[in-house]
């Protein structure tokens, strides 16, 4: 008999919301001039984002010329309460107490310090002294899926619950004027947002989604297409317009092979949690997998309402799916990031794993 870890709880925490048009009108339009302003306006309007969250909104506080040290200090101040809220909600949703968690894994690529979120939140939430911890950094937008896989492996091997937290504050990495006019920076500033999402996994059939498999494909020949560099003025995103082309080459093979190992085809999946890296990313995934707009609607809705929050985003899509009146029985999660790396995760309810 096969054993699986089951997603038993999920919690979301969000900073204050910012309207995309307001942030353009009140801040970003004043950062460009001439043809570059017109280009930037089109990018903001076509981003698919209507509202997003910002722990540090440029409408209230301009961090563009802050040092990396200043940004990291603010990261700790903002990420701790946000992460605590998401984690506490996930633990409560799972019907557990914090001292029952055996592994606490944290994914974040937007801030670093020691002691980090894993230590400070374990303390503040009242986790047990024998808790095992793992911090996953600089994996970017796909980090939730390897994090989920590692947590699931722990649950199956140890028979104890695990908690995964993804917390990102991209708003802290607003770039200074000297580099902001670069097209890649304009795209980043138009898309990225802040959020925290946490998942609790339990051993056995807890009535939620069982993690059947986590799979990955990395094309290291395109490693320069997506970068996240530490500079003296925060972390700087490099985002090539060729990223959708690379996904087009690999995404179908990843999905077909993953499903085939479980005797399934694309048509057997009734829920798609695709990381909404941007409208073109979703377009390419839909084209390559033959998905209709209904299948991608949850991902587009998350992009519209929350923006691209990096690692928590795919969990926001999963949360939307599980809250439906008739939740899907079989979900395929897909996320993409530096490498270029594609991750896929197959989830199934107990009604189809039995």
C-alpha positions in Angstrom: 0.0 0.0 0.0 1.4 3.4 -1.0 1.6 6.2 1.5 1.2 9.9 0.8 1.4 13.2 2.6 -1.9 15.1 2.5 -2.4 18.8 2.3 -4.6 19.3 5.4 -4.4 23.1 5.8 -3.7 26.3 3.8 -3.3 29.9 5.1 -2.9 33.1 3.2 -1.7 36.5 4.5 -1.5 39.7 2.4 -0.2 43.2 2.9 -2.3 46.2 1.9 -3.7 46.2 -1.6 -2.6 48.8 -4.3 -4.5 49.5 -7.5 -2.4 49.1 -10.6 -3.6 52.2 -12.2 -3.1 54.3 -9.1 0.5 53.1 -8.7 1.1 54.0 -12.3 -0.5 57.4 -12.1 0.9 58.3 -8.7 4.4 57.0 -9.0 5.7 55.1 -12.0 4.6 57.4 -14.8 6.8 60.1 -13.2 9.9 57.8 -13.4 10.0 57.8 -17.2 9.9 60.3 -20.1 9.3 60.4 -23.8 8.9 57.1 -25.7 10.0 55.1 -22.6 7.0 56.4 -20.7 4.7 55.3 -23.4 6.3 51.9 -23.5 6.1 51.5 -19.7 2.5 52.5 -19.7 1.7 49.8 -22.3 3.6 47.2 -20.2 1.7 48.2 -17.0 -1.7 48.1 -18.9 -1.0 44.8 -20.5 0.4 43.0 -17.4 -2.9 41.4 -16.5 -2.6 42.9 -13.1 -5.4 45.1 -11.7 -4.6 45.1 -8.0 -1.6 43.8 -6.0 -0.2 43.9 -2.5 2.8 46.0 -1.2 4.3 45.8 2.2 6.1 49.0 1.2 4.1 51.0 -1.4 6.0 53.6 -3.4 2.9 55.8 -3.1 3.7 56.0 0.6 7.4 55.3 0.8 10.1 55.3 -1.9 12.8 52.7 -1.2 14.4 53.0 -4.7 17.7 54.4 -3.3 17.8 52.4 -0.1 20.8 50.2 0.5 20.5 46.5 0.6 21.1 46.6 4.3 18.1 48.9 4.8 15.9 46.7 2.7 16.9 43.6 4.6 16.2 45.2 8.0 12.7 46.2 6.7 12.2 42.7 5.3 12.5 41.2 8.8 10.1 43.8 10.2 7.5 43.1 7.6 7.9 39.4 6.8 7.7 38.2 10.4 4.1 39.3 11.1 3.0 38.4 7.6 4.5 34.9 7.8 3.2 34.3 11.3 -0.4 35.2 10.1 -0.2 32.8 7.1 1.4 30.0 9.2 -1.1 30.3 12.0 -4.0 30.1 9.6 -2.7 27.0 7.9 -2.1 25.3 11.3 -5.6 26.1 12.5 -7.1 25.0 9.1 -5.3 21.7 9.6 -6.8 21.3 13.1 -3.3 21.2 14.7 -1.4 23.1 17.2 2.1 24.6 16.4 3.9 22.2 18.8 2.7 19.2 16.7 4.7 20.3 13.6 7.8 18.2 12.9 9.3 20.1 10.0 9.1 23.8 9.3 10.3 24.8 5.8 10.5 28.4 4.6 10.9 29.6 1.0 11.9 33.2 0.4 14.2 34.9 -2.1 13.4 38.5 -1.2 15.2 38.7 2.2 17.9 37.2 4.3 19.0 37.4 7.9 20.1 35.0 10.7 18.2 34.2 12.8 15.7 34.0 10.0 12.0 33.5 9.6 12.3 29.8 10.3 13.8 30.4 13.8 11.9 33.5 14.8 8.5 32.2 13.6 9.1 28.8 15.3 9.7 30.7 18.5 6.7 33.1 18.1 4.3 30.3 17.1 5.3 28.1 19.9 6.8 25.2 17.9 8.6 22.3 19.7 12.3 22.5 20.6 12.9 19.3 18.6 11.4 20.9 15.4 13.5 20.4 12.3 13.8 23.5 10.0 14.7 24.2 6.4 15.2 27.5 4.7 15.0 27.5 0.8 16.4 30.7 -0.7 16.9 32.1 -4.2 14.8 29.5 -6.1 12.3 32.2 -7.1 8.8 31.7 -8.4 8.9 27.8 -8.4 10.2 27.4 -4.9 6.8 26.3 -3.4 6.9 23.1 -5.4 10.3 21.7 -4.3 9.4 23.0 -0.8 6.1 21.0 -1.0 8.0 17.9 -2.2 10.6 18.1 0.6 7.8 18.6 3.2 5.8 15.7 1.8 8.9 13.4 1.9 9.4 14.3 5.5 5.8 13.5 6.4 5.9 10.1 4.7 9.3 9.2 6.2 8.7 10.4 9.7 5.0 10.1 10.1 4.8 13.7 11.5 3.1 16.9 10.1 5.1 19.5 8.2 4.6 23.2 7.6 5.7 25.0 4.4 5.7 28.8 4.4 6.4 30.9 1.2 6.9 34.6 2.0 8.0 37.2 -0.5 8.3 41.0 -0.3 9.2 42.0 -3.9 8.1 45.6 -3.2 11.4 46.1 -1.2 13.4 45.7 -4.4 12.2 48.7 -6.3 15.2 49.7 -8.4 16.9 53.1 -8.6 16.4 55.5 -11.5 19.7 54.6 -13.1 18.5 51.1 -14.0 14.7 51.4 -13.8 14.3 52.4 -17.5 15.5 49.0 -18.7 12.6 47.1 -20.2 13.2 44.0 -18.0 12.9 46.2 -14.9 9.7 47.8 -16.2 8.2 44.4 -16.7 9.3 43.3 -13.2 7.8 46.5 -11.6 4.6 46.0 -13.5 4.1 42.4 -12.4 5.5 41.6 -9.0 3.7 41.8 -5.7 3.9 40.7 -2.0 2.3 37.7 -0.2 2.7 34.9 2.2 1.1 31.4 1.9 1.5 28.4 4.1 0.6 24.8 3.8 0.3 22.0 6.4 0.8 18.4 5.4 -0.2 15.4 7.4 0.5 11.7 7.1 -2.3 9.5 5.7 -5.7 10.4 4.2 -6.8 13.6 5.9 -9.5 14.3 3.3 -7.4 16.9 1.4 -5.1 16.6 -1.6 -2.4 13.9 -1.5 0.9 14.8 -3.0 1.5 12.1 -5.5 4.7 13.3 -7.2 6.9 16.3 -7.7 8.9 16.5 -10.9 11.3 19.0 -12.5 13.0 19.9 -15.7 15.9 22.4 -15.9 17.3 23.8 -19.2 20.7 25.2 -18.0 21.5 26.4 -21.5 19.1 29.3 -20.8 20.3 30.1 -17.3 20.8 33.7 -18.3 17.1 34.2 -19.2 16.0 34.7 -15.6 18.2 36.1 -12.9 17.9 37.6 -9.4 21.1 39.5 -8.5 22.1 40.9 -5.2 23.2 44.5 -5.7 24.1 47.4 -3.4 20.5 48.7 -4.1 18.5 45.6 -3.4 17.9 42.5 -5.6 17.6 43.1 -9.4 15.5 41.0 -11.7 16.7 39.9 -15.1 13.8 38.7 -17.2 14.4 37.8 -20.8 11.4 38.1 -23.3 12.5 34.6 -24.5 11.3 32.9 -21.3 7.9 31.9 -22.9 9.8 30.3 -25.8 11.8 28.1 -23.5 8.6 27.0 -21.6 7.0 26.2 -24.9 9.8 23.7 -25.6 9.6 21.9 -22.3 6.3 22.2 -20.6 4.3 19.5 -22.5 7.0 16.9 -22.1 7.2 17.6 -18.3 3.4 17.3 -17.9 2.9 14.3 -20.2 5.7 12.3 -18.6 4.6 13.1 -15.0 1.0 12.1 -15.7 2.0 8.9 -17.7 3.9 7.6 -14.6 0.5 7.5 -12.9 -1.4 6.1 -15.9 -3.0 9.5 -16.6 -3.3 11.9 -19.5 -3.9 15.7 -19.7 -7.6 15.1 -20.0 -7.7 13.3 -16.6 -6.7 16.5 -14.8 -9.7 18.7 -13.8 -7.8 21.4 -11.9 -4.8 23.4 -13.1 -2.8 25.5 -10.7 -0.4 27.3 -13.1 1.9 29.9 -11.8 0.8 33.2 -13.5 4.2 34.6 -14.2 2.6 36.9 -16.7 -0.1 36.7 -19.4 2.3 35.3 -22.0 3.4 32.5 -19.7 -0.2 31.4 -19.3 -0.9 31.7 -23.0 2.1 29.4 -23.8 1.1 26.9 -21.2 -2.5 26.8 -22.5 -1.3 26.4 -26.1 1.2 23.7 -25.4 -1.2 21.6 -23.2 -4.3 22.3 -25.2 -6.1 23.9 -22.2 -9.2 26.0 -22.6 -9.6 29.4 -20.9 -11.7 27.8 -18.2 -8.8 25.7 -17.1 -6.5 28.8 -16.9 -9.2 31.1 -15.4 -8.1 30.5 -11.7 -4.5 31.5 -12.6 -5.5 34.5 -14.6 -7.8 35.6 -11.7 -4.9 35.4 -9.2 -2.7 37.4 -11.6 -5.4 40.1 -11.9 -6.2 40.3 -8.2 -2.7 39.7 -6.6 0.0 40.1 -9.3 3.0 37.7 -9.4 4.0 37.2 -5.8 6.9 34.9 -6.7 6.9 31.6 -4.6 3.5 32.0 -2.8 1.6 32.6 -6.1 0.9 29.0 -7.1 -0.4 28.3 -3.6 -2.9 31.2 -4.1 -4.2 29.4 -7.2 -4.4 26.1 -5.3 -6.4 27.9 -2.6 -8.8 29.3 -5.1 -9.3 25.8 -6.6 -9.9 24.1 -3.2 -12.5 26.8 -2.2 -14.7 26.1 -5.2 -18.2 24.7 -4.5 -17.1 21.6 -6.4 -13.3 21.4 -5.9 -11.3 19.5 -8.5 -10.4 15.9 -7.7 -7.1 15.9 -9.5 -4.8 19.0 -9.6 -1.6 19.6 -11.5 0.5 22.5 -10.2 3.1 24.1 -12.5 5.6 26.8 -11.6 8.6 28.2 -13.4 11.7 30.2 -12.5 15.5 30.6 -12.7 17.4 27.8 -14.4 15.3 28.0 -16.5 13.4 25.5 -14.3 10.0 24.0 -14.7 8.3 22.2 -11.7 5.2 20.1 -11.7 3.3 18.6 -8.8 0.4 16.1 -9.1 -2.2 16.2 -6.3 -5.2 13.9 -5.9 -8.1 13.7 -3.4 -8.6 10.5 -1.5 -11.5 9.6 -3.8 -9.1 9.0 -6.7 -6.1 7.7 -4.7 -8.1 4.9 -3.1 
